[in-house]
């Protein structure tokens, strides 16, 4: 399986889904529709936090998607970040002998 190079932060994908594919035109409006604090949503959209299971569920209800889709986007991004970190630090973990 190939890992995408420099994947978008999940917040950028949420931003696109909220503002380019709906009639929502502001963070405040989106936060109100999602029933979350504006700051909470802003942190996600600006890449300062990730998609929690609760946010994934809220997004799925609003955007008619699945929560699993949002959680998978977050998981893939997190794994890419960890793999990048290990490569940059030249960290290796020896496998246990079978």
LINKASUL-V70843 format. One record per backbone hydrogen bond with DSSP energy under -0.5 kcal/mol. NH is the residue of the N-H (numbers start at 1). CO is the residue of the C=O. Records with the same first field share a line. If there is no record, write none. Layout:
NH: CO + CO
This chain:
12: 9
13: 9
14: 10
15: 11
16: 12
17: 13
18: 14
19: 15
20: 16
21: 16 + 17
24: 18
30: 26
31: 27
32: 28
33: 29
34: 30
35: 31
36: 31
41: 37
42: 38
43: 39
44: 40
45: 41
46: 42
47: 44
48: 43
49: 43
52: 50
56: 52
57: 53
58: 54
59: 55
60: 56
61: 57
62: 58
63: 59
64: 60
65: 60
70: 66
71: 67
72: 68
73: 69
74: 70
75: 71
76: 72
77: 73
78: 74
79: 75
80: 76
81: 77
82: 78
83: 79
84: 80
85: 81
86: 82
87: 83
88: 84
89: 85
90: 86 + 87
91: 86
94: 92
